[in-house]
Amino acid sequence: MESQQYQPLKSPHNPPLTAIVVGAGLGGCAAAIALHHHGHKVLCVLDKVREFGRLGDSLGLGENAFKLLRRWGCKVEEVMAIGNQSPDMVIRRWRDGKILVTQELMDMAGYIGHRGDYHDTFLGWVRQRDIPIRMGSEVVAYEDIDPQPIITLKSGKRLSADIIVACDGIKSLARPLVLKHRDDPVSSGYACFRAFFKPPPEMRLNPLCSHYLEKDSVNIWIGPDLHFIQNTLRNGEEFNWILTHKDDGDVPESWFQPGDMDEVRRLTSDLDPTIREVVQYTQNCLDWKICYRDPLPTWVSPGSHRIALLGDSCHAHLPTSAQGASQACESAGVLATCLDLVERDEVRIATRAYEKLRFGRTRESQTNGEDLRDRWHSALKSVEEDIEIDPESVKIKNRWLYAFDAEEDARTRFKKIRQVVEKELATGKITPLC
């Protein structure tokens, strides 16, 4: 814990509300930690995999997440220590690496680190609170009933709680239950090739690219309809790159689809030679098709209103937003706060207030990432090589997101939102979020 003085809040209910969290990713861990901090009893966190590997590559956590995690008794210095230590990031021209603008790294994502390292830290915080994490526990069915919804595991075991929080990603089983229909993904027209590796000795000796390995660094190359992000960790001991490009392929949405390095080399054939050299040293990569989903009209189950979506299951973000994990933390704090502000038998008021409080904020964060991608991809389309572009046109504009206190906002607006929710529940006409 961050200090011996930390104590979770006392439950406003007697006995405390019980919760089950489905999904032990970053969002699920954040939900468990937030609910525990607010005095609610987290019976368990479930995940279908039997063990976690160091999967994925880099993600960012901003101050909007850190302020909540600190409040919840988490030692955020553990995350900061394993994140990228570069003070700045550099946005460059695609063909020659010319610097277009230098910004503080905090303007982008706060601390960028390996997803697996951050995940291990979050899992540790959950275990410190004696919250059971049950691996190999796949949920196969939900029963949306009062006073406690029920989940059935693949083993046949049935579990129930006052609220079930589904944090199991964009392919969440709870998602079609909440929506009452399937919302299959649609291609966004873009895909990412992603790689994370330890640079070989010969790469460190190559004068073309060795300077990227001398210390932590973040560089971004932008060009027409594509961009390339480089990130090093542990003083250059680990190297991550992400190439976002136009793609209309119909490969299933997956984090584990192998990528075609020949295609990567083709796409980067006219890239700044210093970073193109890094691509030559890359042995393999993953191919992630970026799929689009319309904003959801609801995040809460229609029967009991006691099954709530959180994180990627209801507000997935583009990589350019650098806010997916941070927004999941915000949603966790808001849901836990709303449960504080209702009586034991008013969970439905809390969940319906939660979705209304969060929808606008997450849409702004999502569209911020879409705007950045579009600005990067169009900035150089009709510009001569020797003409300067306005640095403001390619700057990352995330800093406005960080000052926000999600829990304080929930407390401030809850009374007004509650009045709307009570009226909707009384009439049986829930206004869609969008």
Secondary structure, 3 states (H helix, E strand, C coil): CCCCCCCCCCCCCCCCCEEEEECCCHHHHHHHHHHHHCCCEEEEEECCCCCCCCCCCEEEECHHHHHHHHHCCCCCHHHHHHCCCCCEEEEEECCCCCEEEEEEHHHCCCEEEEHHHHHHHHHHHHHHCCCCEECCCCEEEEECCCCCCEEEECCCCEEECCEEEECCCCCCCHHHHHHCCCCCCEEEEEEEEEEEECCCHHHHHCCCCHHHHCCCCEEEEEECCEEEEEEEECCCCEEEEEEEEECCCCCCCCCCCECCHHHHHHHCCCCCHHHHHHHHHCCCCEEEEEEECCCCCCCECCCCCCEEECCHHHHCCCHHHCCHHHHHHHHHHHHHHHHHCCCCCCHHHHHHHHHHHHHHHHHHHHHHHHHHHHHHHHCCCCCCCCCCCCHHHCCCCCHHHCCCCHHHHHHHHHHHHHHHHHHHHHHCCCCCCC
